[in-house]
Amino acid sequence: MLASDLIKLGNLQLVGKLISEELMLGVHASKRSGMGTEFEQYRHYEPGDDPKRIDWKLYARTDKHLVKESSAESNRQIRFLLDLSGSMNYAENGMSRLEYAKLLIASLSYLGYIQNDQMSLYALQNGKVNSIVSGASSSGKQAFNKILFGLQKTTASGEWTADFAANGKLQFPEFATKSQEQLIFVTDFLQVGQEWLTLIKSIASPRREIVIFQILGDNEVDFNLTGFYRFKDLETGKEIELQAEAVRDKFKESSKAYFDMLEEELRIPYVNLVQARLSDPLGMVLKEFLTRRKG
């Protein structure tokens, strides 16, 4: 299903569930079952099971002895980092980049809910990393619901500019953790200088898997426009009027050079770049991501 159809549902929780349930088979093979705190599934009663674990209310309705299973808490830490710079408001065919990003994070966080992973959500805006949902004490369903609530409140504006200290290093104490974690960036990865690449390279390490979902519009890549247009920088507000045909070749040449450079620069251990277009079905994008991780 296209993201433009999913956004019409107006329910991030439902969207996350619909997309993720198509992809759950084989995801996160370290999944464990036991006497945890999060409900996972039912199975038939077997000799040796504690009779107290039988759902007697369900038995009254189905006449089957079914046992509740729970997932023990995962030790996997997942941090979602959402780009909230103004360029995330870019839209094509009624779908904005920010809306697509929210659907993507909702789907991935539902997968985390199923695995009972510890999850948190951060916003990247105006050169700062702001915590929206702390993952210190949240996992599974609780973390999933908090992330959905946080996503609903987010808006994009301003610029993303790297915050450098006097010694030239980035000032992001949020990434000083020494624990194993997975960072999932959702962004357009469009930069004036090298601000995004500098950030990624400064925090990449063997203990931290970094996944970058770069969301782009078809016109940002193919530039199949004709006629005169007024182009606006969604971060600075600057505008320029151009004839599309006159700049198409130069634009496509520059775009290709930029995307080739990104792929080359991001060939870093523990860093994965997944490119998606606003017209791409979310299920296809997530399948590519999961297949790449398993491979």
Order of alpha helices (4+ residues) and beta strands (2+ residues): alpha-alpha-beta-beta-alpha-beta-beta-beta-beta-alpha-beta-beta-alpha-beta-alpha-beta-alpha-beta-beta-alpha-beta-alpha
